[in-house]
Amino acid sequence: MSVTLVIGTQWGDEGKGKVVDYYSKNADYVVRFQGGNNAGHTIKVGDEVYKLHVVPSGVIQGKTGIIGNGVVIDPEILLQEIDELIQRGKKPKLLISDRANIIMPYHKILDGAEEQFLGDKKIGTTKRGIGPCYSDKVARNGIRAIDLIDKDTLHRLLARILPLKQKMIDIYGIKNKLDEKEILETYNAFGKRLEQYITTTHIELNKAVRKKKNILLEGAQGTMLDVEFGTYPYTTSSHTIAGGSTIGAGIGPKTIDEIIGIVKAYTTRVGEGPLPTELLDKTGEHLQKIGHEFGTTTSRPRRCGWLDLVVVKHSCLISGVTSLAITKLDVLDGLSEIKVCTSYSLHGETIDFFPARIDDVTACKPIYKSFKGWTTMDSSSKKVSDLPKEAQTYLRFIENETDVPIGLVSIGPGRTETIEV
């Protein structure tokens, strides 16, 4: 039996989709445990490219995908993804937790309203209703997947919730009027279509653990967007770290055997908030262009910078990462000099930890170690020793600094462009 967890160690977009797809070949179940359709995973199989936002990446490998109770679901988007996969000949094996909260129309309206109200202090959300949905979940005011199936239950919940949401919408000066009958009919119809997938997924997973099945837990976003340990308040609304996986999937922490931290060979982030190693020069443009750094979900350009090992070590510490998967190493091809941030200068003091205060993070100046670059690596390389010596030096430095072994190196977007160490 093996329960493996894959998480992002930076601000998301580390290439988790490819890594999850790669490790899915040995999995029986692939589980999404947090987030919503504000994050996306891109998977390249030959000439085929799949962009998933809610459906777990493992379904591309024909594995059973589970959407756990920790996920918030926009049923319209989920059904669109299912339909598209079926049209492309990939009928997904899918299970949805009956306890997963549902993104409702008012969540999306309020998400956009709050961002507009904040103005230049906005968080930079995707305006897809994720934050307001998680807020309602914690406030015990949410609608869950199981509620979509029973029309009477859904009607009772909407009758209680909609007047409150309408008052909030009116306060923001938005002209939208929530139509209870329309929402009831639309979301009950969604429920009828999704009913075949909705079940007690935590029971299914715990049975699988006892039967010694292979389970792969798939995180969305990255550690620095975690609502506790990220660049708060410029974070997502869920727990992206290892601790969030057992809550969001409904299995015990002792079941996890391996925690793989995905590290992009440089740093990116989408949206607002500080990024200590951000590059606003030609090198930053190179990383964005060669790395195709545009959001899978939003198409927004990603801000780019040098690898920040303060961030990666922070992530490894709080999640107990047991091995690293380095992605997009090939994007650094052609750079004469490559830099890595090893610590920060904060108000004249050198620190090697990630501060809690967002103003301190903004004030942090990266302290770099420089490396000689390399020309072009062979994407057909099968061993680390096949890579340019300068790239090998770069990888060894990451290992030594984090004190976590590298288990996988991605040197291209395709499945075969992967080296197991």
For each residue, the residues with C-beta under 8 A, 3 or more apart:
1: 209 212 213 214 257
2: 26 214 215 257 258
3: 209 214 215 217 251 255 256 257 258
4: 23 27 214 215 216 217 256 257 258 259 260
5: 216 217 219 242 245 256 258 259 260
6: 16 19 20 23 216 217 218 219 260 262 325
7: 16 219 222 223 240 241 242 245 259 260 261 262 315 319 321
8: 11 12 13 14 16 219 221 222 223 240 261 262 315
9: 14 222 223 261 262 263 311 312 315 316 319 321 324
10: 13 14 222 223 224 263 264 267 268 269 308 311 312 315
11: 8 221 222 224 225 230 231 267 268 269 270 275
12: 8 39 220 221 222 224 225 240 269 270
13: 8 10 222 264 268 269 270 293 295 296 302
14: 8 9 10 222 262 263 264 327
15: 18 19 262 264 325 327 328 410
16: 6 7 8 19 20 41 57 218 219 220 262
17: 20 21 40 41 42 43 52 57 296
18: 15 21 22 42 43 44 327 410 413 415 418
19: 6 15 16 22 23 260 262 325 327 408 410
20: 6 16 17 23 24 30 41 56 57 58 216 218
21: 17 18 24 43 45 57 58 60 61 415
22: 18 19 25 408 415 418
23: 4 6 19 20 26 27 216 260
24: 20 21 27 30 57 58 60 61 63 216
25: 22 61
26: 2 23 214
27: 4 23 24 30 58 61 63 214 215 216
28: 63 64 208 213 214 215
29: 58 63 64 65 66 205 208 213 214 215 216
30: 20 24 27 56 57 58 59 61 63 64 65 66 215 216 218
31: 56 65 66 68 201 205 215 216 217 218 249
32: 35 54 55 56 65 66 67 68 71 218 220
33: 68 70 71 217 218 219 244 245 247 248 249
34: 68 70 71 219 220 238 239 240 244 245 248
35: 32 38 39 71 72 130 219 220 221 236 238 240
36: 39 54 71 72 73 74 103 128 129 130 133 220
37: 40 53 54 74 77 78 103 128 130 297
38: 35 125 126 128 130 221 236 297
39: 12 35 36 53 220 221 236 296 297
40: 17 37 51 52 53 295 296 297
41: 16 17 20 51 52 53 57 218 220 296
42: 17 18 49 50 51 52 296 413
43: 17 18 21 49 50 51 52 57 60
44: 18 48 49 50 413 414 415
45: 21 48 49 50 60 414 415
46: 414
47:
48: 44 45 88
49: 42 43 44 45
50: 42 43 44 45 60 85 88 90
51: 40 41 42 43 296
52: 17 40 41 42 43 55 56 57 59 60 81
53: 37 39 40 41 77 81 296 297
54: 32 36 37 67 71 73 74 77 78 81
55: 32 52 59 65 67 78 81 82 85 92 94
56: 20 30 31 32 52 59 63 65 66 67 94 218
57: 16 17 20 21 24 30 41 43 52 60 65 218
58: 20 21 24 27 29 30 61 63 64 65 216 218
59: 30 52 55 56 62 63 64 65 85 90 92 93 94
60: 21 24 43 45 50 52 57 90
61: 21 24 25 27 30 58
62: 59 93
63: 24 27 28 29 30 56 58 59 93 216
64: 28 29 30 58 59 93 94 95
65: 29 30 31 32 55 56 57 58 59 92 93 94 95
66: 29 30 31 32 56 94 95 96 97 201 204 205 249
67: 32 54 55 56 71 73 78 94 95 96 97 100 201
68: 31 32 33 34 71 97 100 201 202 248 249 250
69: 97 99 100 201 202 248 249 250
70: 33 34 100 238 239 244 247 248 249
71: 32 33 34 35 36 54 67 68 97 100 248
72: 35 36 100 101 102 103 129 130 133 134 137 238
73: 36 54 67 78 96 100 101 102 103 145
74: 36 37 54 77 78 102 103 128 129
75: 78 79 102 103 148 187 190 191 193 194
76: 79 80 190
77: 37 53 54 74 80 81
78: 37 54 55 67 73 74 75 81 82 194
79: 75 76 82 83 190 193 194
80: 76 77 83 84
81: 52 53 54 55 77 78 84 85
82: 55 78 79 85 86 92 94
83: 79 80 86 87
84: 80 81 87 88
85: 50 55 59 81 82 88 90 91 92
86: 82 83 89 90 91 92
87: 83 84
88: 48 50 84 85
89: 86
90: 50 59 60 85 86
91: 85 86
92: 55 59 65 82 85 86
93: 59 62 63 64 65
94: 55 56 59 64 65 66 67 82 197
95: 64 65 66 67 197 199 201 204
96: 66 67 73 100 145 194 197 198 199 201
97: 66 67 68 69 71 100 145 198 199 200 201 202 250
98: 144 145 146 198 199 200 201
99: 69 144 145 146 202
100: 67 68 69 70 71 72 73 96 97 144 145
101: 72 73 133 134 136 137 142 143 144 145
102: 72 73 74 75 133 142 143 144 145 147 148 187
103: 36 37 72 73 74 75 107 108 128 129 130 133
104: 107 108 129 133 143 183 187
105: 108 109 178 183
106: 109 110 132 161 162 165 166 168 169 178
107: 103 104 110 111 129 130 132 133 136
108: 103 104 105 111 112 127 128 129 132
109: 105 106 112 113 169 174 176
110: 106 107 113 114 129 132 165 168 169 172
111: 107 108 114 115 125 127 128 129 130 131 132
112: 108 109 115 116 127
113: 109 110 116 117 169 172 174
114: 110 111 117 118 131 132 172
115: 111 112 118 122 123 124 125 127
116: 112 113 119 122 172
117: 113 114 172
118: 114 115 121 122 123
119: 116 122
120:
121: 118
122: 115 116 118 119 125 272
123: 115 118 131 233 234 271 272 273
124: 115 234 270 271 272 273
125: 38 111 115 122 128 130 131 271
126: 38 130 297 298
127: 108 111 112 115
128: 36 37 38 74 103 108 111 125 297
129: 36 72 74 103 104 107 108 110 111 132 133
130: 35 36 37 38 72 103 107 111 125 126 133 134 236 237 238
131: 111 114 123 125 134 135 236 237
132: 106 107 108 110 111 114 129 135 136
133: 36 72 101 102 103 104 107 129 130 136 137 142 237
134: 72 101 130 131 137 138 237 238
135: 131 132 138 139 237
136: 101 107 132 133 139 141 142 161
137: 72 101 133 134 140 141 142
138: 134 135
139: 135 136 142
140: 137
141: 136 137 161 164
142: 101 102 133 136 137 139
143: 101 102 104 147 148 154 157 158 161 187
144: 98 99 100 101 102 147
145: 73 96 97 98 99 100 101 102 148 149 191 194 198
146: 98 99 149 150 198
147: 102 143 144 150 153 154 157 191
148: 75 102 143 145 154 187 188 190 191 194 198
149: 145 146 191 192 195 198
150: 146 147 153 154
151: 154 155 184 188
152: 155 156
153: 147 150 156 157
154: 143 147 148 150 151 157 158 184 187 188 191
155: 151 152 158 159 184
156: 152 153 159 160
157: 143 147 153 154 160 161
158: 143 154 155 161 162 180 183 184
159: 155 156 162 180
160: 156 157 163 164
161: 106 136 141 143 157 158 164 165
162: 106 158 159 165 166 178 180 183
163: 160 166 167
164: 141 160 161 167 168
165: 106 110 161 162 168 169 178
166: 106 162 163 169 170 177 178
167: 163 164 170 171
168: 106 110 164 165 171 172
169: 106 109 110 113 165 166 172 174 176 178
170: 166 167 173 174
171: 167 168
172: 110 113 114 116 117 168 169
173: 170
174: 109 113 169 170
175:
176: 109 169
177: 166
178: 105 106 162 165 166 169 183
179: 182 183
180: 158 159 162 183 184
181: 184 185
182: 179 185 186
183: 104 105 158 162 178 179 180 186 187
184: 151 154 155 158 180 181 187 188
185: 181 182 188 189
186: 182 183 189 190
187: 75 102 104 143 148 154 183 184 190 191
188: 148 151 154 184 185 191 192
189: 185 186 192 193
190: 75 76 79 148 186 187 193 194
191: 75 145 147 148 149 154 187 188 194 195 198
192: 149 188 189 195
193: 75 79 189 190 196
194: 75 78 79 96 145 148 190 191 197 198
195: 149 191 192 198
196: 193
197: 94 95 96 194
198: 96 97 98 145 146 148 149 191 194 195
199: 95 96 97 98 204
200: 97 98 203 204
201: 31 66 67 68 69 95 96 97 98 204 205 249 250
202: 68 69 97 99 205 206 249 250 251
203: 200 206 207
204: 66 95 199 200 201 207 208
205: 29 31 66 201 202 208 209 215 249 250 251
206: 202 203 209 210 250 251
207: 203 204 210 211
208: 28 29 204 205 211 213 215
209: 1 3 205 206 212 213 215 251 255
210: 206 207
211: 207 208
212: 1 209
213: 1 28 29 208 209
214: 1 2 3 4 26 27 28 29
215: 2 3 4 27 28 29 30 31 205 208 209 251 255
216: 4 5 6 20 23 24 27 29 30 31 58 63
217: 3 4 5 6 31 33 245 249 256
218: 6 16 20 30 31 32 33 41 56 57 58
219: 5 6 7 8 16 33 34 35 222 240 244 245
220: 12 16 32 34 35 36 39 41 240
221: 8 11 12 35 38 39 225 236 238 240
222: 7 8 9 10 11 12 13 14 219 225 240 262 315
223: 7 8 9 10 226 229 230 240 241 311 314 315 318 319
224: 10 11 12 229 230 231 235 269 311 314 315
225: 11 12 221 222 230 231 235 236 240
226: 223 229 230 235 236 238 239 240 241 244
227: 230 232 235 236 237 238 239
228: 232 239 241
229: 223 224 226 241 314 318
230: 11 223 224 225 226 227 234 235 236 240
231: 11 224 225 234 235 273 274 358 361
232: 227 228 235 356 358
233: 123 358
234: 123 124 230 231 271 272 273 274 358
235: 224 225 226 227 230 231 232 273
236: 35 38 39 130 131 221 225 226 227 230 240
237: 130 131 133 134 135 227
238: 34 35 70 72 130 134 221 226 227 244 248
239: 34 70 226 227 228 243 244 247 248
240: 7 8 12 34 35 219 220 221 222 223 225 226 230 236 244
241: 7 223 226 228 229 244 315 318 319
242: 5 7 245 256 259 318 319 320 321
243: 239 246 247 253 318 319
244: 33 34 70 219 226 238 239 240 241 247 248
245: 5 7 33 34 217 219 242 248 249 256
246: 243 249 250 251 252 253 255 256
247: 33 70 239 243 244 250
248: 33 34 68 69 70 71 238 239 244 245
249: 31 33 66 68 69 70 201 202 205 217 245 246
250: 68 69 97 201 202 205 206 246 247
251: 3 202 205 206 209 215 246 255
252: 246 255
253: 243 246 256
254:
255: 3 209 215 246 251 252
256: 3 4 5 217 242 245 246 253 259
257: 1 2 3 4
258: 2 3 4 5 322 323
259: 4 5 7 242 256 319 320 321 322 323
260: 4 5 6 7 19 23 321 322 323 324 325 407 408
261: 7 8 9 312 315 316 319 321 323 324 325 404
262: 6 7 8 9 14 15 16 19 222 324 325 327
263: 9 10 14 307 312 324 325 326 327 398
264: 10 13 14 15 267 268 307 326 327 328
265: 307 326 327 328 329 331 332 394
266: 287 291 304 305 306 307 328 331 332
267: 10 11 264 275 277 278 304 305 306 307 308 311
268: 10 11 13 264 287 291 293 302 303 304 305
269: 10 11 12 13 224 273 275 302 303
270: 11 12 13 124 295 298 300 302 303
271: 123 124 125 234 300
272: 122 123 124 234
273: 123 124 231 234 235 269 358
274: 231 234 358 361 362 364
275: 11 267 269 278 303 305
276: 305 308 310 341 344 361 364 365 366
277: 267 305 306 307 308 341 366
278: 267 275 284 303 304 305
279: 283 284 287 304 305 306
280: 284
281: 284 285
282: 285 286
283: 279 286 287 335
284: 278 279 280 281 287 288 303 304 305
285: 281 282 288 289
286: 282 283 289 290 334 335
287: 266 268 279 283 284 290 291 293 304 305 331
288: 284 285 291 293 301 302 304
289: 285 286 292 293
290: 286 287 331 333 334
291: 266 268 287 288 304 328 331
292: 289
293: 13 268 287 288 289 301 302 304
294: 299 300 301 302
295: 13 40 270 298 299 300 301 302
296: 13 17 39 40 41 42 51 53
297: 37 38 39 40 53 126 128
298: 126 270 295
299: 294 295
300: 270 271 294 295
301: 288 293 294 295
302: 13 268 269 270 288 293 294 295
303: 268 269 270 275 278 284
304: 266 267 268 278 279 284 287 288 291 293
305: 266 267 268 275 276 277 278 279 284 287 308
306: 266 267 277 279 338 339 340 341 366 368
307: 263 264 265 266 267 277 312 339 340 341 398
308: 10 267 276 277 305 311 312 341 366
309: 312 313 340 341 342 398 401 402
310: 276 313 314 341 342 343 344 352 353 354
311: 9 10 223 224 267 308 314 315 354
312: 9 10 261 263 307 308 309 315 316 398 402
313: 309 310 316 317 352 401 402
314: 223 224 229 310 311 317 318 353 354
315: 7 8 9 10 222 223 224 241 261 311 312 318 319 321
316: 9 261 312 313 319 320 321 324 402 403 404
317: 313 314 320
318: 223 229 241 242 243 314 315
319: 7 9 223 241 242 243 259 261 315 316
320: 242 259 316 317
321: 7 9 242 259 260 261 315 316 324 404
322: 258 259 260 404
323: 258 259 260 261 404 405 406 407 408
324: 9 260 261 262 263 316 321 398 399 402 404 405 406 407 408
325: 6 15 19 260 261 262 263 406 407 408 409 410
326: 263 264 265 329 395 398 406 408 409 410
327: 14 15 18 19 262 263 264 265 410
328: 15 264 265 266 291 331 332 410
329: 265 326 332 377 387 391 394 395 409 410 411
330: 333 377 379 411 412 417
331: 265 266 287 290 291 328
332: 265 266 328 329 335 338 373 374 391 394
333: 290 330 374 375 376 377
334: 286 290 373 375 376
335: 283 286 332 338 373
336: 372 373
337: 370 371 372 373
338: 306 332 335 370 371 372 373 394
339: 306 307 368 369 370 371
340: 306 307 309 368 369 371 394 397 398 401
341: 276 277 306 307 308 309 310 344 366 367 368
342: 309 310 352 367 368 369 401
343: 310 350 351 352 367
344: 276 310 341 350 351 352 364 365 366 367
345: 348 349 350 351 364 365 366 367
346: 349 350 351 355 360 363 364 365
347: 363
348: 345
349: 345 346
350: 343 344 345 346 367
351: 343 344 345 346 355 364
352: 310 313 342 343 344
353: 310 314
354: 310 311 314 361
355: 346 351 360 361 364
356: 232 360
357: 360 361
358: 231 232 233 234 273 274 361 362
359: 362 363
360: 346 355 356 357 363 364
361: 231 274 276 354 355 357 358 364
362: 274 358 359
363: 346 347 359 360
364: 274 276 344 345 346 351 355 360 361
365: 276 344 345 346
366: 276 277 306 308 341 344 345
367: 341 342 343 344 345 350
368: 306 339 340 341 342
369: 339 340 342 397
370: 337 338 339
371: 337 338 339 340 390 393 394 397
372: 336 337 338 390 393
373: 332 334 335 336 337 338 390
374: 332 333 377 388 389 390 391
375: 333 334 388
376: 333 334
377: 329 330 333 374 381 387 388 391 411
378: 381 386 387
379: 330 411 412 414 417
380: 416 417
381: 377 378 386 387 411 419
382: 386 419
383: 386 419
384: 387 392 395 409 419 421
385: 392
386: 378 381 382 383 419
387: 329 377 378 381 384 391 392 395 409 411 419
388: 374 375 377 391 392
389: 374 392 393
390: 371 372 373 374 393 394
391: 329 332 374 377 387 388 394 395
392: 384 385 387 388 389 395 396
393: 371 372 389 390 396 397
394: 265 329 332 338 340 371 390 391 397 398
395: 326 329 384 387 391 392 398 399 406 409
396: 392 393 399 400
397: 340 369 371 393 394 400 401
398: 263 307 309 312 324 326 340 394 395 401 402 406
399: 324 395 396 402 403 404 405 406
400: 396 397 403
401: 309 313 340 342 397 398
402: 309 312 313 316 324 398 399
403: 316 399 400
404: 261 316 321 322 323 324 399
405: 323 324 399 421
406: 323 324 325 326 395 398 399 409 421
407: 260 323 324 325 420 421
408: 19 22 260 323 324 325 326 418 419 420 421
409: 325 326 329 384 387 395 406 418 419 421
410: 15 18 19 325 326 327 328 329 417 418 419
411: 329 330 377 379 381 387 417 418 419
412: 330 379 417
413: 18 42 44 417
414: 44 45 46 379 417
415: 18 21 22 44 45 418
416: 380
417: 330 379 380 410 411 412 413 414
418: 18 22 408 409 410 411 415
419: 381 382 383 384 386 387 408 409 410 411
420: 407 408
421: 384 405 406 407 408 409
